[in-house]
Amino acid sequence: MLVKVNKFTFPADFVILDMEEDSNVPIILGRPFMKTAQAIIDVGDGEFKLKVQDEVITFNVFEATTHPNDKGACF
């Protein structure tokens, strides 16, 4: 399956669980995805970076967790 993060698209494997819908349950992307996306997590600065070739997208984790939980949206 392809996962689009901002302007990047990555291949990712998923396990489908049959359960009730709950928008408070996050999608967990494991180590294979993190390696493919060349993810860098800086806990101290609260940054999550994804890299494709020479392009880097940086997410501020502290900022993302302050947004309201919009159903159907990922932060």
N, C-alpha and C positions, 0 to 999 in steps of 0.2 A: 504494500500500500504506500502511496506517496503522502507525505506530510508537508504542508506548506507553512513555513515560518517567515512572516514578513515577505521578502522577495525571493527567498530561497526555498527550494523544494528538495526534500530528502526521501530516500526509500526507507521504510521502517516495517518491522514485523509486529503484528498485533496478536494478542490472545483475546478472543471474544468471550465475555462472561454473560450468562443469562441471568440478569438481576433487575430489580426495579430501578426505574430512572431516578437519579439523584444528582442534581447539578452541583452539589458540594463535593462530589468525589472527583478528584483530579485524574487526568490521564498521566500515567507514569511512563516516561520514555527511558528505557534502560541503557546500559553501557554500550551496546552495539550502535544505537542511535547517536549517543554522545560522541562516539568515536567517528562515525560517519560525518557528523556535523562539526567535528573538531571543536567541541564545546570546551569552554574555559569558565570555571565557576570561581569567582573571587568572593568568598564569604564576608571578608572584612569590609570590602567596598560595596557589597550587595549587587555585584554585577554578574550577569550571565551573558557570555559571548558565543556566537556561532560564526564559523568562518567557512567560506567557500573560495578557494584559490586566494586572491589577494583582498577580497571583500570581507568585512567584518560587520556584524550587527550586534549592538550592545543593548541589553535590556537591564533596567534598574529594577531589581527584585523588590526593594522597599517600596518603590512607586507603584509597581504592578499589584502589590497586595492591598493597596488602599483603594483600588477601583471597586465599584459595586459589582456584584456577581450577576452579570447579564446572561440570561439563559441563551445558550447557543454561541457564546463568545469565549475565546480563550485568551488569557493574558500571560 
